[in-house]
Amino acid sequence: MKSLTEREKGFEAEFKRNQELMFRVTARRNRLFGLWAAVRLDLPAGEEAEAYAKTVVAADFEAPGSRRPKRRSVTSITPG
């Protein structure tokens, strides 16, 4: 029985590690996408571009999903 408990704890730790990694990967992807979009919007590099990238990352927290940051950026890029 002890080995089953140990295996369960091991699987839980692996799942937690994988979830944290996916969170970091997604946040980094959204940040890099935000920086790319800032260039397309002709925002000056530096603080303004970083601030815009943070809004793109935050948009994913509001409504998680891979399309949300893109929608946030596209509405900012397109006129009107």
Buried (B, 14 or more C-beta within 10 A) or exposed (E): EEEEEEEEEEEEEEEEEEEEEEEEEBBEBBBEBBBBBBEEEEBEEEEEBBEBBEBBBBBBEEEEEEEBBBEBBEEBEEEE
